[in-house]
Amino acid sequence: MEWEDYTGKLNDHKSYLNMLERLQDKTAYIEIVLRDNTKLNEIVEHFEEDIISTKIVSEWWGTKTVEKRKLFKLKFSKEMFKFLKKYETFCKFYWGRDFEGKETWIQEDTDFGWDDIAFYNNQNKILLCTTTHECYIYVNESLI
């Protein structure tokens, strides 16, 4: 597979911005899957006129569930790139101890939220995708 597990490598704003720079000219569209179907994602709201399609899914990159989620496909633009730069990062975690004292990774909330996002090129190949609520990030090798 042409993927690299990038989990934990975008834990800071500088690394996140660096990755956005690599994505900027290669991305044709993004997809966002809502974790909470009752409220829109801030990106979807702000770029409502750029929505290409909407569908209900129970399976998307790296995730399969019995629950139904809304997936939005949006045209990528320089304005969206600028908008994305305001977030700290998609997701981040650190190693710590749980309530029982066992070492484990602990996820931190970020201003991006819990929705999953994927960046696609014009050949419909995923460049970067997240399973945000689990803190997973996968990147196409072409971006590394």
Backbone bond lengths (Angstrom), bond angles and torsions (degrees), N, CA, C in turn:
res aa  C-N    CA-C-N  psi(-1)  N-CA   C-N-CA  omega(-1)  CA-C   N-CA-C  phi
1 M - - - 1.454 - - 1.527 108.66 -
2 E 1.278 116.01 153.43 1.454 121.31 -177.67 1.525 113.07 -96.85
3 W 1.338 115.79 33.22 1.460 121.95 -176.70 1.506 111.17 -113.20
4 E 1.321 114.93 150.44 1.450 120.37 169.12 1.521 107.87 -125.15
5 D 1.315 114.87 136.04 1.461 120.18 175.15 1.519 106.91 -69.86
6 Y 1.307 116.85 116.95 1.463 122.80 -177.21 1.525 111.29 -109.52
7 T 1.318 116.15 14.82 1.452 121.53 -179.39 1.522 109.98 -57.81
8 G 1.326 116.25 128.09 1.455 121.72 178.54 1.518 114.28 85.96
9 K 1.330 118.01 -8.07 1.461 120.80 -177.40 1.520 113.18 -91.24
10 L 1.331 117.13 -5.35 1.463 121.14 175.33 1.526 109.46 -119.13
11 N 1.310 116.49 34.77 1.464 122.26 -176.74 1.521 113.55 -70.94
12 D 1.319 117.83 -11.99 1.469 119.77 -178.35 1.534 109.48 -127.74
13 H 1.323 114.99 160.75 1.465 121.38 -174.77 1.532 111.95 -63.79
14 K 1.310 117.83 -38.23 1.469 121.39 -178.98 1.530 110.94 -62.71
15 S 1.324 118.04 -45.59 1.470 121.67 178.48 1.528 110.40 -65.18
16 Y 1.315 116.70 -39.45 1.462 122.61 177.85 1.531 110.33 -60.68
17 L 1.332 117.35 -48.73 1.469 121.09 179.53 1.529 111.23 -62.78
18 N 1.315 116.80 -38.24 1.455 121.41 177.58 1.529 110.25 -60.68
19 M 1.324 116.95 -43.34 1.466 120.46 178.75 1.516 110.85 -67.01
20 L 1.331 117.97 -39.77 1.472 119.95 177.05 1.527 110.92 -59.51
21 E 1.323 116.92 -39.36 1.462 120.91 177.82 1.521 110.70 -60.15
22 R 1.323 117.04 -41.19 1.465 121.27 179.05 1.526 111.27 -68.34
23 L 1.317 117.05 -30.78 1.458 121.65 -178.70 1.531 113.34 -82.15
24 Q 1.310 116.94 -26.69 1.462 121.73 -167.96 1.533 113.82 -51.50
25 D 1.296 119.25 -51.97 1.464 121.12 -174.72 1.519 113.71 -90.05
26 K 1.331 117.21 -4.44 1.461 120.80 -178.79 1.526 112.56 -102.68
27 T 1.319 117.38 -14.76 1.468 121.53 -174.21 1.526 111.51 -88.56
28 A 1.325 115.43 129.04 1.465 121.24 175.61 1.523 110.62 -97.82
29 Y 1.326 115.80 -37.80 1.463 120.15 179.07 1.524 109.46 -155.92
30 I 1.330 114.99 163.97 1.464 120.95 175.27 1.524 108.19 -122.97
31 E 1.316 114.50 159.83 1.453 120.99 170.52 1.516 107.65 -125.58
32 I 1.312 115.55 139.52 1.459 122.50 177.37 1.515 108.12 -126.26
33 V 1.327 115.82 129.49 1.461 121.29 176.16 1.522 107.50 -109.04
34 L 1.320 116.25 124.61 1.459 121.47 -177.81 1.526 110.70 -78.23
35 R 1.311 116.84 131.05 1.468 121.74 173.95 1.527 109.95 -77.28
36 D 1.322 116.00 -29.40 1.467 122.04 179.71 1.530 107.36 -121.45
37 N 1.308 116.97 108.58 1.463 121.28 -176.41 1.525 113.61 -70.28
38 T 1.329 117.44 -6.82 1.460 119.41 -176.07 1.524 113.14 -88.23
39 K 1.340 117.75 -11.61 1.464 118.37 178.52 1.519 110.44 -140.02
40 L 1.326 115.66 144.80 1.453 121.22 -178.84 1.521 111.24 -77.04
41 N 1.298 114.95 149.75 1.452 122.10 172.24 1.528 108.49 -69.68
42 E 1.315 117.09 146.25 1.458 122.33 -179.64 1.531 111.82 -59.24
43 I 1.319 117.86 -36.97 1.469 121.64 178.82 1.530 109.68 -66.66
44 V 1.318 116.06 -45.86 1.471 120.69 179.24 1.528 110.11 -60.82
45 E 1.319 117.21 -43.49 1.474 120.73 178.73 1.523 111.43 -61.98
46 H 1.326 115.83 -47.10 1.463 120.63 -175.52 1.530 112.48 -68.55
47 F 1.324 116.76 -33.29 1.469 121.15 -177.20 1.531 111.46 -113.33
48 E 1.308 115.17 37.93 1.465 121.67 -177.83 1.532 112.39 -55.54
49 E 1.337 117.24 -36.26 1.463 120.45 -179.45 1.533 112.44 -70.84
50 D 1.322 118.05 -12.52 1.467 122.70 -179.83 1.525 113.05 -98.95
51 I 1.338 117.37 7.33 1.468 120.29 178.57 1.528 108.91 -69.22
52 I 1.314 115.36 124.42 1.462 122.04 177.68 1.525 109.80 -88.44
53 S 1.332 115.68 -43.08 1.461 119.92 179.50 1.518 110.16 -159.39
54 T 1.318 114.14 162.40 1.458 122.84 176.40 1.519 107.23 -136.55
55 K 1.327 116.71 138.56 1.463 119.20 175.07 1.523 110.02 -150.87
56 I 1.293 114.87 162.11 1.463 122.30 177.63 1.530 106.97 -97.56
57 V 1.326 116.50 129.37 1.464 121.22 -175.94 1.526 110.42 -133.55
58 S 1.308 115.65 158.15 1.458 121.79 169.49 1.529 109.57 -125.61
59 E 1.348 115.65 3.43 1.454 121.41 178.04 1.529 108.93 -145.17
60 W 1.317 116.60 131.96 1.458 123.30 175.62 1.516 106.60 -152.50
61 W 1.322 117.70 178.63 1.462 122.56 -173.87 1.527 111.74 -43.10
62 G 1.329 116.21 116.44 1.455 121.59 175.18 1.517 116.66 71.43
63 T 1.316 118.48 2.53 1.464 121.00 -176.65 1.527 110.32 -134.81
64 K 1.317 114.99 136.28 1.459 121.59 173.26 1.524 106.04 -139.54
65 T 1.322 116.72 127.47 1.449 121.54 -175.78 1.525 109.82 -144.34
66 V 1.301 116.73 163.49 1.465 120.38 174.59 1.524 110.44 -85.58
67 E 1.326 116.28 -17.92 1.462 121.20 179.67 1.527 110.39 -75.95
68 K 1.309 116.21 147.96 1.465 122.19 178.02 1.529 108.95 -94.38
69 R 1.323 115.66 132.91 1.465 122.31 -179.54 1.528 109.98 -126.25
70 K 1.331 115.96 155.57 1.460 120.99 175.18 1.522 109.19 -90.54
71 L 1.335 115.04 129.93 1.455 121.82 176.13 1.521 108.37 -114.02
72 F 1.331 116.27 127.51 1.457 122.35 178.15 1.519 109.03 -112.58
73 K 1.312 115.71 131.91 1.462 122.51 174.58 1.522 106.80 -107.09
74 L 1.333 116.63 123.20 1.464 121.38 -176.30 1.522 111.07 -126.59
75 K 1.323 115.34 140.68 1.463 121.60 175.75 1.532 107.73 -66.11
76 F 1.325 117.08 133.70 1.462 121.50 179.79 1.525 109.46 -85.46
77 S 1.325 116.29 145.53 1.468 121.47 -178.84 1.522 110.20 -148.00
78 K 1.323 115.42 167.53 1.467 120.29 175.86 1.527 110.77 -61.79
79 E 1.329 116.75 -34.81 1.461 120.50 178.22 1.528 110.80 -64.91
80 M 1.334 116.80 -39.96 1.458 120.02 177.67 1.526 110.33 -66.51
81 F 1.321 116.37 -39.60 1.457 121.00 176.60 1.536 110.20 -57.03
82 K 1.323 116.98 -47.23 1.469 121.20 178.51 1.528 110.62 -61.50
83 F 1.326 116.58 -41.41 1.460 122.04 179.47 1.529 110.78 -61.72
84 L 1.326 117.62 -43.72 1.462 122.12 -179.07 1.527 112.39 -64.13
85 K 1.318 116.98 -28.29 1.467 121.03 -178.34 1.528 112.66 -64.25
86 K 1.315 117.40 -20.00 1.471 119.95 -177.91 1.530 112.43 -72.70
87 Y 1.345 116.82 -21.68 1.464 119.68 -179.19 1.525 110.32 -76.47
88 E 1.321 115.00 150.54 1.464 120.37 177.10 1.528 110.22 -65.46
89 T 1.302 116.96 -51.17 1.460 125.38 176.66 1.529 107.37 -173.70
90 F 1.341 117.57 174.35 1.467 119.85 179.64 1.525 110.86 -72.13
91 C 1.308 116.07 -50.38 1.453 121.28 -178.89 1.527 107.89 -160.07
92 K 1.330 116.24 155.32 1.465 119.15 178.31 1.515 110.18 -152.62
93 F 1.312 114.14 155.94 1.450 119.64 179.43 1.519 109.45 -147.00
94 Y 1.299 115.08 167.02 1.454 121.69 175.42 1.520 108.08 -143.42
95 W 1.313 115.53 160.68 1.465 120.31 177.23 1.511 108.96 -84.47
96 G 1.311 116.11 133.72 1.458 122.00 -179.43 1.517 109.59 -157.68
97 R 1.300 115.56 -165.23 1.466 120.70 -179.05 1.521 109.79 -113.08
98 D 1.334 114.71 139.97 1.457 119.86 177.64 1.527 109.53 -83.46
99 F 1.331 116.86 -171.93 1.464 121.83 -176.76 1.526 113.05 -63.39
100 E 1.325 116.01 -24.77 1.464 120.36 179.51 1.528 112.43 -93.40
101 G 1.339 116.98 1.92 1.450 121.30 179.02 1.517 114.74 86.17
102 K 1.334 117.03 5.19 1.457 120.78 178.87 1.527 109.53 -81.45
103 E 1.354 115.46 141.23 1.458 118.88 177.73 1.527 109.92 -72.53
104 T 1.311 115.72 132.15 1.458 121.78 -178.27 1.522 108.34 -156.40
105 W 1.336 116.99 168.66 1.455 118.10 174.39 1.517 108.83 -87.50
106 I 1.304 114.73 142.44 1.462 122.05 -177.75 1.525 107.61 -120.45
107 Q 1.307 115.30 123.75 1.454 120.73 -178.37 1.516 110.11 -83.94
108 E 1.321 115.19 137.80 1.461 121.31 174.91 1.515 109.29 -102.37
109 D 1.321 117.02 143.55 1.454 121.02 172.76 1.524 108.79 -67.83
110 T 1.318 116.95 142.35 1.460 120.92 172.77 1.523 108.47 -124.44
111 D 1.312 115.75 167.26 1.458 120.00 179.83 1.529 112.14 -72.68
112 F 1.334 118.65 -8.74 1.459 121.35 175.80 1.524 111.16 -72.05
113 G 1.314 117.16 -33.87 1.458 120.95 179.88 1.515 112.11 98.38
114 W 1.333 116.97 -160.77 1.463 122.29 -172.78 1.526 113.79 -106.95
115 D 1.323 118.47 -2.44 1.459 120.64 -178.05 1.528 110.70 -71.12
116 D 1.327 115.39 147.24 1.462 121.09 177.79 1.520 108.93 -86.36
117 I 1.347 115.67 147.30 1.461 120.43 -179.47 1.524 108.88 -137.41
118 A 1.326 115.52 146.68 1.461 121.68 175.36 1.526 108.39 -139.15
119 F 1.320 115.23 141.91 1.459 123.31 178.02 1.527 107.85 -109.24
120 Y 1.331 117.64 130.19 1.463 123.09 -177.60 1.525 110.71 -119.05
121 N 1.320 115.97 147.15 1.464 119.51 173.28 1.530 109.25 -89.94
122 N 1.331 117.60 -176.92 1.468 119.32 -176.12 1.530 112.93 -78.19
123 Q 1.333 118.16 -0.27 1.473 121.99 170.55 1.538 110.58 -98.73
124 N 1.316 117.21 12.55 1.471 123.98 179.56 1.522 113.26 63.98
125 K 1.331 117.36 27.77 1.459 121.83 176.45 1.524 108.68 -100.00
126 I 1.307 115.64 138.39 1.463 120.11 179.21 1.526 109.89 -72.27
127 L 1.325 115.00 129.53 1.464 121.74 175.94 1.520 110.86 -93.17
128 L 1.330 116.33 -39.65 1.460 122.58 178.82 1.518 107.10 -151.96
129 C 1.320 116.31 140.11 1.459 119.86 174.41 1.522 109.50 -144.51
130 T 1.316 114.72 152.98 1.455 120.27 178.95 1.523 110.31 -125.16
131 T 1.288 115.10 149.13 1.456 123.02 160.71 1.524 102.68 -114.06
132 T 1.304 114.33 80.87 1.460 122.90 -164.91 1.521 113.36 -58.70
133 H 1.321 117.67 -42.45 1.464 119.72 -176.68 1.531 111.95 -66.55
134 E 1.336 117.40 -17.77 1.465 120.90 175.44 1.518 111.68 -106.69
135 C 1.330 116.60 -0.64 1.459 123.89 176.18 1.529 113.18 72.46
136 Y 1.330 117.81 22.25 1.458 120.90 179.59 1.522 110.43 -90.66
137 I 1.330 115.21 138.42 1.459 122.10 174.66 1.526 107.08 -134.97
138 Y 1.326 115.83 129.79 1.453 121.14 176.37 1.516 108.32 -122.92
139 V 1.348 115.78 139.49 1.444 122.17 -175.22 1.528 109.76 -127.22
140 N 1.312 116.24 138.18 1.449 121.15 174.54 1.534 108.02 -65.13
141 E 1.322 116.83 137.44 1.467 121.69 -177.23 1.521 112.94 -56.41
142 S 1.327 118.26 -25.62 1.462 121.45 -179.35 1.535 112.49 -64.14
143 L 1.330 117.59 -17.12 1.471 121.04 -179.23 1.534 112.63 -93.92
144 I 1.311 116.89 -6.19 1.471 119.50 -174.89 1.514 110.59 -97.11
